[in-house]
Amino acid sequence: MADPTIAILGRPNVGKSTLFNRLIGQQQSIVSPVEGVTRDRINGVLEWAGRRYNVIDTGGYLPDSEDVIEKAVRLQAEIATEEADLLLLMVDGKSELTSSDRVLAELLLRSEKPFFLVINKIEDQAHDDLVYQFYELGLGDPMSISAISGRNVGDLLERIAHALKDYQPAKPKTDNVISLALVGMPNVGKSSFMNALLKEEKAIVTDIAGTTRDSIDSYLNYFGRTFRIIDTAGLRRKAKIGDSIEFYSTVRTNRVIDDCDIAVVMLDAAKGFGNQDRDIARFVIDKGKGLILVVNKWDTVKKDNSTVKDYTQNLQYFFKSIEHYPLVYTSVTNNQRVWKVMEEALKVYDEYTRKLSTSAINTFLSQATAKYPPPAVKAKNLKIKYGTQVHHSPPIFAFFSNFPELFPTSYRRYLENQLRSTFGFRGTPIKISFRKK
């Protein structure tokens, strides 16, 4: 990594996500009084005194739990400990010392990495005496803070900066990073797909729908190109969003789609292409993002020689625009065609960022209008004088005409189809703007 990494560890509900959000200066981790909201490792960037630090927020550590998700959270905390250059063990200053705190203290001592014991929820000097019980952990002098008010957080940052002052950064990541978001309904295999690409347990995977609640990201180098892969929470219909935590997860997923270059919309092969899947795909297209449709769990479908053809035709019947976007049938469980998605992502990104010359566009226009001239509308003969590409990512074309407001939707659709037939642009939406000459 180019910058040192700090991991925040602790049992559930001690304030890890509150401190994480304060350090990075934005609400990236979900904060709630409900225990166990943060389940995956969430990454952010802290800037302090002219230096940058990667910060990892981890799920609440419960060493003896047999719950499947809590066991996975425990694994995430242990992986974060291995990745980090400095560890912060956070405890609740208003609660008694617990067995979970003791197990985490032992984990820090075994790591042989620099660490600080952080006593949270100490809002004023009157409560500073509460920290003395934590000397029992054998982690040296604790640091009392209030993550919610910011008390002593500046002092904590000074101690972190001093501890990491000799850190030697590696070469920075390459520029021109391709942002790839994994989106779809709950339990379609997004986290399993990301883990298959990264070959590590980056995201928590269980067969319980809705396990991922925050959006998490990692970097992957594929044939010399750097991808930022973002695993997002499953999107549900608004009527099925049952609590505020899930609502904010959905808001955050929508923001990820806003920021990405390409969205991989994943479907469950056994469930087919439902209304919610169509709404997600339409949302991605309306946002002007590249789109790849991935039908996962293909191993669960009974197949014959025409299964793929029939399934594809069924998708296109329900959503005609899908024919312009790549469709990949995968089985993450059997590691089938997982890397085909990345192959398609490279192609889509090149189309998404493509810029045509003005001469090529005007040659195209003369051919397209000769084949099918613009119609007469309200006794006006419509003419396109010339055109140019005014934007890429996504491609936007401006066609200058005598009566731009009169061009019907059908002719706009004709020009879009002709653009695709002539130049490609597979996997990316095309926008056309008629303007007054």
C-alpha positions as CSV (number, residue, x, y, z in Angstrom):
1,M,0.0,0.0,0.0
2,A,1.1,3.6,-0.6
3,D,0.0,4.7,2.9
4,P,0.1,3.1,6.3
5,T,-3.0,1.2,7.4
6,I,-4.8,1.6,10.8
7,A,-7.3,-1.0,11.9
8,I,-9.9,-0.3,14.6
9,L,-10.8,-3.4,16.7
10,G,-13.3,-4.0,19.5
11,R,-16.3,-5.9,20.7
12,P,-19.7,-4.7,19.4
13,N,-21.1,-1.3,20.1
14,V,-18.1,0.3,21.7
15,G,-18.0,3.2,19.1
16,K,-15.7,1.9,16.4
17,S,-17.7,3.1,13.5
18,T,-18.2,6.5,15.2
19,L,-14.5,6.9,15.5
20,F,-13.9,5.7,12.0
21,N,-16.4,8.3,10.5
22,R,-14.8,11.0,12.6
23,L,-11.3,10.1,11.4
24,I,-12.2,10.0,7.7
25,G,-14.5,13.0,7.9
26,Q,-17.6,11.5,6.4
27,Q,-20.4,9.1,7.2
28,Q,-19.1,6.0,5.5
29,S,-19.7,3.4,8.2
30,I,-23.3,3.0,9.4
31,V,-23.7,4.1,13.0
32,S,-26.5,2.6,15.1
33,P,-27.1,1.7,18.7
34,V,-28.0,-1.8,17.4
35,E,-25.1,-4.2,18.0
36,G,-23.4,-5.8,15.1
37,V,-24.3,-3.3,12.4
38,T,-20.8,-3.3,10.9
39,R,-20.0,-6.7,9.7
40,D,-17.3,-6.3,7.0
41,R,-14.0,-4.5,6.9
42,I,-14.8,-1.0,5.7
43,N,-12.0,1.1,4.3
44,G,-11.5,4.9,4.4
45,V,-8.7,7.5,4.1
46,L,-7.6,9.8,7.0
47,E,-5.6,12.9,6.2
48,W,-3.7,14.4,9.2
49,A,-0.7,16.8,9.4
50,G,0.1,16.4,5.7
51,R,0.0,12.6,5.7
52,R,-2.6,10.0,4.5
53,Y,-3.5,6.9,6.3
54,N,-5.8,4.0,5.3
55,V,-8.3,3.2,8.1
56,I,-10.2,-0.1,8.5
57,D,-13.4,-0.3,10.5
58,T,-14.1,-3.9,11.6
59,G,-17.1,-5.7,12.9
60,G,-17.6,-6.3,16.6
61,Y,-15.4,-9.1,17.8
62,L,-17.1,-11.9,19.8
63,P,-14.5,-14.7,20.3
64,D,-16.8,-17.4,21.7
65,S,-19.9,-17.0,19.5
66,E,-21.1,-19.9,17.4
67,D,-23.4,-17.6,15.3
68,V,-22.4,-18.0,11.6
69,I,-22.2,-14.2,11.0
70,E,-20.4,-13.5,14.2
71,K,-17.8,-16.2,13.4
72,A,-17.3,-14.5,10.0
73,V,-17.0,-11.1,11.7
74,R,-14.3,-12.7,13.9
75,L,-12.4,-13.8,10.8
76,Q,-12.7,-10.3,9.3
77,A,-11.1,-8.8,12.4
78,E,-8.2,-11.2,12.3
79,I,-7.6,-10.5,8.6
80,A,-7.7,-6.8,9.3
81,T,-5.1,-7.3,12.1
82,E,-2.8,-9.0,9.5
83,E,-3.3,-6.2,7.0
84,A,-2.8,-3.2,9.4
85,D,0.4,-1.4,10.3
86,L,-1.0,0.0,13.5
87,L,-3.9,-1.3,15.7
88,L,-6.4,0.5,17.8
89,L,-8.2,-1.6,20.4
90,M,-11.4,0.3,21.4
91,V,-13.2,-0.5,24.6
92,D,-16.3,1.1,26.3
93,G,-15.1,3.2,29.2
94,K,-18.5,3.1,30.9
95,S,-18.7,-0.7,30.9
96,E,-16.8,-3.3,32.9
97,L,-13.9,-5.2,31.3
98,T,-15.2,-8.2,29.3
99,S,-13.7,-11.5,28.1
100,S,-13.9,-10.2,24.6
101,D,-11.7,-7.3,25.5
102,R,-9.2,-9.7,27.1
103,V,-9.1,-11.9,24.0
104,L,-8.6,-8.9,21.7
105,A,-5.8,-7.7,24.0
106,E,-4.0,-11.0,23.6
107,L,-4.5,-10.8,19.8
108,L,-2.8,-7.4,19.8
109,L,0.1,-8.6,21.9
110,R,0.6,-11.6,19.6
111,S,0.6,-9.4,16.5
112,E,3.9,-7.7,17.4
113,K,2.6,-4.5,15.7
114,P,2.3,-1.0,17.2
115,F,-1.0,-0.5,19.0
116,F,-3.0,1.8,21.2
117,L,-5.6,1.0,23.8
118,V,-8.5,3.6,23.3
119,I,-11.0,4.1,26.0
120,N,-14.2,5.5,24.4
121,K,-17.2,7.3,25.8
122,I,-15.1,9.4,28.3
123,E,-16.9,12.7,27.6
124,D,-15.1,14.8,30.3
125,Q,-12.3,14.8,32.9
126,A,-14.7,13.8,35.6
127,H,-14.9,10.3,34.1
128,D,-11.1,9.9,33.5
129,D,-10.8,7.7,36.6
130,L,-12.8,5.0,34.7
131,V,-9.8,4.2,32.5
132,Y,-7.7,2.7,35.4
133,Q,-9.5,-0.7,35.3
134,F,-8.2,-1.3,31.7
135,Y,-4.5,-1.3,32.8
136,E,-5.3,-5.0,33.6
137,L,-5.1,-5.7,29.8
138,G,-1.4,-5.1,29.9
139,L,-1.4,-2.8,26.9
140,G,0.3,0.2,28.5
141,D,-1.1,3.6,29.0
142,P,-4.6,3.9,27.6
143,M,-5.9,6.9,25.7
144,S,-9.3,8.2,26.8
145,I,-11.5,9.8,24.1
146,S,-15.1,10.5,23.1
147,A,-15.5,9.5,19.5
148,I,-19.0,11.2,19.3
149,S,-17.8,14.6,20.6
150,G,-14.2,14.4,19.4
151,R,-12.7,14.9,22.8
152,N,-8.9,13.9,22.8
153,V,-9.2,12.6,19.2
154,G,-6.6,15.1,18.1
155,D,-4.2,13.8,20.8
156,L,-4.8,10.3,19.6
157,L,-4.0,11.3,16.0
158,E,-0.7,12.9,17.3
159,R,0.2,9.6,18.9
160,I,-0.6,7.7,15.7
161,A,1.4,10.0,13.6
162,H,4.4,9.7,15.9
163,A,4.2,5.9,16.0
164,L,4.1,5.7,12.1
165,K,6.6,8.5,11.4
166,D,9.2,6.0,10.1
167,Y,6.7,4.2,7.8
168,Q,8.1,3.8,4.3
169,P,5.4,4.0,1.7
170,A,5.4,1.7,-1.3
171,K,4.9,2.9,-4.8
172,P,1.5,4.5,-5.2
173,K,-1.3,2.8,-7.1
174,T,-1.5,3.3,-10.8
175,D,-3.7,6.2,-12.0
176,N,-6.7,5.5,-14.3
177,V,-8.4,3.2,-11.9
178,I,-11.6,1.6,-13.2
179,S,-14.4,1.6,-10.6
180,L,-16.6,-1.5,-10.8
181,A,-19.6,-1.8,-8.6
182,L,-21.3,-5.1,-7.8
183,V,-25.0,-4.5,-7.3
184,G,-28.2,-6.5,-7.2
185,M,-30.8,-7.9,-4.9
186,P,-29.8,-9.6,-1.6
187,N,-28.2,-13.1,-1.7
188,V,-27.4,-13.2,-5.4
189,G,-23.7,-13.9,-4.8
190,K,-22.0,-10.4,-4.9
191,S,-19.7,-11.0,-2.0
192,S,-18.8,-14.5,-3.1
193,F,-18.0,-13.1,-6.6
194,M,-15.7,-10.5,-5.1
195,N,-14.0,-13.1,-2.9
196,A,-13.5,-15.4,-6.0
197,L,-11.8,-12.5,-7.8
198,L,-9.6,-11.5,-4.9
199,K,-8.9,-15.1,-3.7
200,E,-9.4,-14.0,-0.1
201,E,-12.2,-13.6,2.4
202,K,-12.6,-9.9,1.8
203,A,-16.3,-9.8,2.3
204,I,-18.4,-11.9,4.6
205,V,-20.3,-14.6,2.8
206,T,-23.2,-16.6,4.3
207,D,-26.5,-17.9,2.9
208,I,-28.4,-15.3,4.9
209,A,-29.8,-12.6,2.7
210,G,-28.6,-9.1,3.5
211,T,-25.3,-10.0,5.1
212,T,-23.5,-7.1,3.5
213,R,-24.8,-3.8,4.8
214,D,-22.0,-1.3,4.0
215,S,-20.3,-0.9,0.6
216,I,-16.7,-2.3,0.7
217,D,-14.0,-2.0,-1.9
218,S,-10.7,-3.6,-2.9
219,Y,-8.2,-3.2,-5.7
220,L,-7.4,-5.8,-8.4
221,N,-4.9,-5.7,-11.2
222,Y,-6.2,-7.4,-14.3
223,F,-4.0,-7.5,-17.4
224,G,-2.2,-4.3,-16.4
225,R,-5.4,-2.4,-15.6
226,T,-6.3,-1.5,-12.0
227,F,-9.9,-2.1,-10.9
228,R,-11.5,-0.8,-7.8
229,I,-14.2,-3.4,-7.0
230,I,-17.0,-2.3,-4.7
231,D,-19.3,-4.9,-3.1
232,T,-22.6,-3.2,-2.1
233,A,-25.5,-4.1,0.1
234,G,-28.4,-5.9,-1.7
235,L,-31.1,-3.6,-3.0
236,R,-34.7,-4.3,-2.1
237,R,-38.0,-2.7,-3.1
238,K,-38.8,0.3,-0.8
239,A,-41.8,-1.5,0.7
240,K,-39.5,-4.3,1.9
241,I,-36.9,-2.0,3.6
242,G,-37.6,-2.8,7.2
243,D,-35.3,-0.6,9.3
244,S,-33.2,2.6,9.2
245,I,-30.0,0.6,8.8
246,E,-31.2,-1.1,5.6
247,F,-32.5,2.3,4.3
248,Y,-29.1,3.9,4.7
249,S,-27.4,0.8,3.1
250,T,-29.6,1.4,0.1
251,V,-28.8,5.1,0.0
252,R,-25.1,4.2,0.1
253,T,-25.4,1.7,-2.7
254,N,-27.1,4.3,-4.9
255,R,-24.2,6.6,-4.2
256,V,-21.8,3.9,-5.2
257,I,-23.6,3.6,-8.5
258,D,-23.3,7.3,-9.0
259,D,-19.5,7.2,-8.5
260,C,-18.7,4.0,-10.4
261,D,-17.7,3.6,-14.1
262,I,-19.3,0.2,-14.6
263,A,-22.0,-1.7,-12.6
264,V,-22.2,-5.4,-12.6
265,V,-25.9,-6.2,-12.0
266,M,-26.1,-9.8,-10.6
267,L,-29.2,-12.0,-10.9
268,D,-30.1,-15.3,-9.3
269,A,-30.5,-17.7,-12.2
270,A,-33.1,-19.8,-10.3
271,K,-35.3,-16.7,-9.6
272,G,-35.1,-15.2,-13.1
273,F,-35.4,-11.5,-14.1
274,G,-37.9,-9.9,-11.8
275,N,-39.3,-6.3,-11.6
276,Q,-36.7,-5.3,-9.0
277,D,-33.8,-6.6,-11.2
278,R,-35.2,-4.6,-14.1
279,D,-35.5,-1.5,-11.9
280,I,-31.9,-1.9,-10.8
281,A,-30.6,-2.2,-14.4
282,R,-32.7,0.8,-15.5
283,F,-31.3,2.8,-12.6
284,V,-27.8,2.0,-13.7
285,I,-28.5,3.0,-17.3
286,D,-30.3,6.2,-16.4
287,K,-27.3,7.2,-14.3
288,G,-25.2,6.8,-17.5
289,K,-23.0,4.0,-16.2
290,G,-21.6,1.0,-18.0
291,L,-23.5,-2.2,-17.4
292,I,-22.8,-5.9,-17.4
293,L,-25.6,-8.4,-16.5
294,V,-24.4,-11.5,-14.7
295,V,-26.7,-14.4,-14.2
296,N,-25.2,-16.2,-11.2
297,K,-25.9,-19.7,-9.7
298,W,-26.2,-21.1,-13.3
299,D,-25.2,-24.5,-11.8
300,T,-28.6,-24.7,-10.1
301,V,-30.6,-24.5,-13.4
302,K,-31.5,-27.6,-15.4
303,K,-30.1,-27.1,-18.9
304,D,-30.5,-28.4,-22.4
305,N,-29.1,-27.1,-25.7
306,S,-31.4,-24.1,-25.9
307,T,-31.4,-23.0,-22.2
308,V,-29.0,-20.1,-22.6
309,K,-30.8,-18.9,-25.8
310,D,-34.2,-19.2,-24.1
311,Y,-33.1,-17.4,-21.0
312,T,-31.5,-14.6,-22.9
313,Q,-34.6,-14.1,-25.1
314,N,-36.7,-14.0,-21.9
315,L,-34.5,-11.3,-20.4
316,Q,-34.7,-9.2,-23.6
317,Y,-38.5,-9.7,-23.8
318,F,-38.9,-8.1,-20.3
319,F,-36.3,-5.4,-20.9
320,K,-35.5,-4.6,-24.6
321,S,-32.5,-2.4,-23.9
322,I,-30.6,-5.4,-22.4
323,E,-29.7,-6.6,-25.9
324,H,-27.1,-3.8,-26.0
325,Y,-25.3,-5.0,-22.8
326,P,-23.0,-8.0,-22.1
327,L,-24.7,-11.0,-20.5
328,V,-22.5,-13.5,-18.6
329,Y,-23.7,-16.8,-17.1
330,T,-21.7,-17.7,-14.0
331,S,-21.4,-20.1,-11.2
332,V,-19.2,-18.5,-8.5
333,T,-19.5,-21.8,-6.5
334,N,-18.0,-23.7,-9.3
335,N,-15.7,-20.9,-10.4
336,Q,-17.3,-20.9,-13.9
337,R,-16.9,-17.8,-16.1
338,V,-16.0,-15.5,-13.2
339,W,-13.1,-14.0,-15.1
340,K,-15.2,-13.7,-18.2
341,V,-16.9,-10.8,-16.3
342,M,-13.6,-9.0,-15.9
343,E,-12.8,-9.6,-19.6
344,E,-16.2,-7.9,-20.5
345,A,-15.5,-5.1,-18.0
346,L,-12.3,-4.2,-19.9
347,K,-14.2,-4.0,-23.2
348,V,-17.1,-2.0,-21.7
349,Y,-14.7,0.5,-20.1
350,D,-13.0,1.1,-23.4
351,E,-16.4,1.7,-25.0
352,Y,-17.5,3.8,-22.1
353,T,-14.5,6.2,-22.4
354,R,-14.4,6.2,-26.3
355,K,-14.2,9.5,-28.1
356,L,-15.2,9.7,-31.8
357,S,-13.8,12.4,-34.2
358,T,-16.3,15.0,-35.4
359,S,-15.5,13.9,-39.0
360,A,-16.5,10.3,-38.3
361,I,-19.8,11.5,-36.7
362,N,-20.7,13.7,-39.6
363,T,-19.9,10.9,-42.1
364,F,-22.2,8.7,-40.0
365,L,-25.0,11.3,-40.0
366,S,-25.0,11.8,-43.7
367,Q,-25.3,8.0,-44.2
368,A,-28.0,7.6,-41.5
369,T,-30.2,10.5,-42.6
370,A,-29.9,9.4,-46.3
371,K,-31.1,5.9,-45.3
372,Y,-34.0,7.3,-43.2
373,P,-34.5,11.1,-43.4
374,P,-35.9,13.0,-40.4
375,P,-39.7,13.2,-40.6
376,A,-41.7,16.3,-41.1
377,V,-43.4,17.4,-37.9
378,K,-46.0,20.2,-37.6
379,A,-45.4,21.1,-41.3
380,K,-41.7,21.6,-40.5
381,N,-39.0,19.7,-42.5
382,L,-36.5,18.6,-39.9
383,K,-32.8,18.6,-40.8
384,I,-29.6,17.8,-38.9
385,K,-26.8,20.1,-40.0
386,Y,-23.9,18.5,-38.2
387,G,-23.0,16.6,-35.0
388,T,-20.2,16.1,-32.5
389,Q,-19.4,14.1,-29.4
390,V,-19.5,16.5,-26.5
391,H,-18.7,14.0,-23.7
392,H,-17.5,10.5,-22.9
393,S,-18.1,8.3,-19.9
394,P,-20.9,8.0,-21.0
395,P,-20.8,9.1,-24.6
396,I,-23.1,12.1,-25.3
397,F,-23.7,13.3,-28.8
398,A,-25.0,16.8,-29.8
399,F,-26.8,17.0,-33.1
400,F,-27.4,20.5,-34.3
401,S,-30.7,21.0,-36.2
402,N,-33.2,23.6,-37.4
403,F,-36.0,22.5,-35.0
404,P,-34.4,20.5,-32.2
405,E,-37.5,20.5,-30.0
406,L,-39.6,18.7,-32.7
407,F,-37.5,15.5,-33.1
408,P,-39.7,12.5,-32.0
409,T,-38.4,9.9,-29.6
410,S,-38.6,7.3,-32.4
411,Y,-36.0,9.1,-34.5
412,R,-33.8,9.6,-31.5
413,R,-34.0,5.8,-30.9
414,Y,-33.2,5.2,-34.6
415,L,-30.0,7.3,-34.4
416,E,-28.9,5.5,-31.2
417,N,-29.4,2.1,-32.9
418,Q,-27.5,3.3,-35.9
419,L,-24.6,4.6,-33.7
420,R,-24.4,1.2,-32.0
421,S,-24.5,-0.6,-35.4
422,T,-21.7,1.6,-36.8
423,F,-19.4,2.2,-33.8
424,G,-20.3,-0.4,-31.2
425,F,-20.6,1.2,-27.7
426,R,-21.7,-2.2,-26.3
427,G,-22.3,-2.1,-22.6
428,T,-22.6,1.6,-22.3
429,P,-25.7,3.9,-22.5
430,I,-25.7,6.5,-25.3
431,K,-27.2,9.9,-24.9
432,I,-28.3,12.2,-27.8
433,S,-29.0,15.9,-27.5
434,F,-30.7,17.8,-30.3
435,R,-29.6,21.5,-30.2
436,K,-30.4,24.6,-32.2
437,K,-27.8,25.4,-34.8
